[in-house]
Amino acid sequence: MSDVLRSPVVVMGVSGAGKTTVGIALAAALGAPFVDADDLHSDEAREKMARGEPLTDDDRWPWLARVAARLADVDQEATVIACSALKRAYRDALRAERPDIAFIHLTGTRGRVAERLRHRAGHFMPPALLESQLQTLEPLQADELGAAVSVEGDPEHVTRDAIDALRRLSVVEASTS
């Protein structure tokens, strides 16, 4: 018996929360495709972030349109996407494309996330932008399909917690095949 993902999942949170790591592990555990929304940023947006400049809504909307288009284009009904989705309006834009989307909000202390950012190499998002992301972040609201999952454990533990949360949301079901 294995778990089956029934609808798309966005693993969301601030930079350094572990979206890509957990997203890849979650997709692998559920036999679903994985997309990293960072790969959909424009070169201009990447350069801006690399300079330590936070993105504006005007910078983010074209990127979110590409993420939403990817949600619509996936061959498989259910996929896992790592995407910051920091504001309710951003999540609403993704939900407009896929109303059945579920969100796993990776949460952690400022110190834990900052520590991860300091040890991350080869990423265009510098640790200096963490504060702007925390200021932009709007946690999931009660009417949004999703759950908060702490990143205080190792990636395997966080992934198991995410799967458990998705089961409670009826987004993941056990398959007998």
C-alpha positions in Angstrom: 0.0 0.0 0.0 1.3 3.5 -0.9 0.1 7.0 -0.7 -1.4 8.8 -3.7 -1.5 12.6 -4.1 -5.0 13.6 -5.3 -4.4 17.3 -6.1 -1.5 19.7 -6.5 0.5 20.8 -3.5 2.5 24.0 -3.1 5.2 23.8 -0.5 5.4 27.4 0.6 7.3 29.7 2.9 10.2 32.1 3.1 13.5 31.5 1.5 15.6 29.1 3.5 12.6 27.3 5.0 13.4 24.1 2.9 10.7 24.3 0.2 12.9 22.6 -2.4 14.3 20.0 -0.2 10.9 19.1 1.3 9.2 19.4 -2.1 11.5 17.0 -3.8 11.2 14.5 -0.9 7.4 14.9 -0.8 7.1 14.4 -4.6 9.3 11.3 -4.5 7.4 9.8 -1.6 4.1 10.4 -3.4 5.2 9.4 -6.9 4.4 12.9 -8.2 6.3 15.3 -10.4 8.2 18.2 -8.8 8.6 21.8 -10.0 10.7 24.4 -8.4 9.1 27.8 -9.0 12.6 29.4 -8.5 13.4 28.0 -12.0 10.5 30.1 -13.4 11.9 33.5 -12.2 13.0 35.9 -14.9 16.7 36.6 -15.2 16.0 40.2 -14.2 14.2 39.1 -10.9 17.1 36.7 -10.1 19.6 39.5 -10.6 17.6 41.9 -8.5 17.4 39.4 -5.6 21.1 38.5 -6.0 21.8 42.3 -5.5 19.9 42.1 -2.2 16.8 43.9 -3.5 13.5 42.5 -2.6 11.0 41.8 -5.3 7.9 44.0 -5.6 4.4 42.8 -6.5 5.1 44.0 -10.0 8.1 41.7 -10.2 6.2 38.8 -8.8 3.0 38.8 -10.8 4.6 37.6 -14.1 6.4 34.9 -12.2 3.2 33.8 -10.5 1.5 33.7 -13.9 4.2 31.3 -15.0 3.8 29.2 -11.9 0.0 29.1 -12.4 0.5 28.1 -16.1 2.8 25.3 -15.0 0.1 24.1 -12.7 -2.3 24.0 -15.6 0.2 22.4 -18.0 1.3 19.4 -15.9 0.5 16.1 -17.5 -0.3 14.5 -14.2 -3.2 15.8 -12.2 -1.2 16.1 -9.0 2.2 17.7 -8.7 4.3 19.3 -6.0 5.6 22.8 -6.5 8.0 24.6 -4.3 6.9 28.3 -4.4 7.1 31.0 -1.7 3.4 32.0 -2.2 4.0 34.5 0.6 0.8 36.6 0.3 -2.8 35.5 0.2 -3.3 37.3 -3.1 -0.5 35.2 -4.6 -2.1 32.0 -3.4 -5.4 33.2 -4.7 -3.8 33.6 -8.2 -2.6 30.1 -8.1 -5.9 28.8 -6.8 -7.7 30.6 -9.7 -5.8 28.2 -12.0 -6.3 25.1 -9.7 -9.1 25.5 -7.1 -8.1 22.1 -5.6 -4.6 23.2 -4.7 -3.3 22.5 -1.2 -0.6 24.4 0.6 2.0 23.2 3.0 3.5 26.2 4.8 6.9 25.4 6.1 7.4 27.4 9.3 10.4 27.9 11.6 12.0 30.4 13.9 13.7 33.4 12.3 17.0 32.0 13.8 16.6 28.5 12.3 15.8 29.9 8.8 18.6 32.5 9.0 21.0 29.7 9.9 20.0 27.6 6.9 20.4 30.6 4.6 23.9 31.3 5.9 24.9 27.7 5.0 23.2 27.5 1.7 25.6 27.8 -1.3 24.9 28.6 -4.9 21.5 30.2 -4.5 20.6 33.7 -5.9 18.6 34.6 -2.8 20.9 36.2 -0.2 20.3 35.9 3.6 19.9 39.7 3.6 16.4 39.3 2.1 15.0 37.1 4.8 13.6 40.1 6.8 11.7 41.4 3.7 10.2 38.0 3.1 9.1 37.7 6.8 7.5 41.1 6.5 5.7 40.1 3.3 4.5 36.7 4.6 0.8 36.2 5.2 0.2 32.9 6.9 -2.5 30.5 5.6 -6.0 31.6 6.6 -8.7 29.3 7.9 -10.5 29.2 4.6 -7.4 28.1 2.7 -6.8 24.4 2.1 -3.5 23.8 3.8 -1.5 23.3 6.9 1.6 24.7 8.6 4.4 22.3 9.2 7.4 23.0 11.4 10.9 22.8 9.8 12.6 22.3 13.2 13.3 18.6 12.5 15.4 16.9 9.8 14.0 16.9 6.2 12.7 13.3 6.6 10.7 14.2 9.7 9.4 17.4 8.0 8.3 15.4 4.9 6.5 12.8 7.1 4.7 15.7 8.9 3.7 17.2 5.6 2.3 13.8 4.3 0.4 13.4 7.6 -1.0 16.9 7.2 -2.0 16.2 3.6 -3.7 13.0 4.7 -5.8 15.0 7.3 -6.7 17.4 4.5 -7.8 14.4 2.3 -5.2 15.4 -0.4 -3.2 12.2 0.1 -5.0 8.9 0.2 -3.7 5.3 0.7 -3.8 3.3 -2.4 -4.2 -0.5 -2.4 -2.5 -0.9 -5.8 
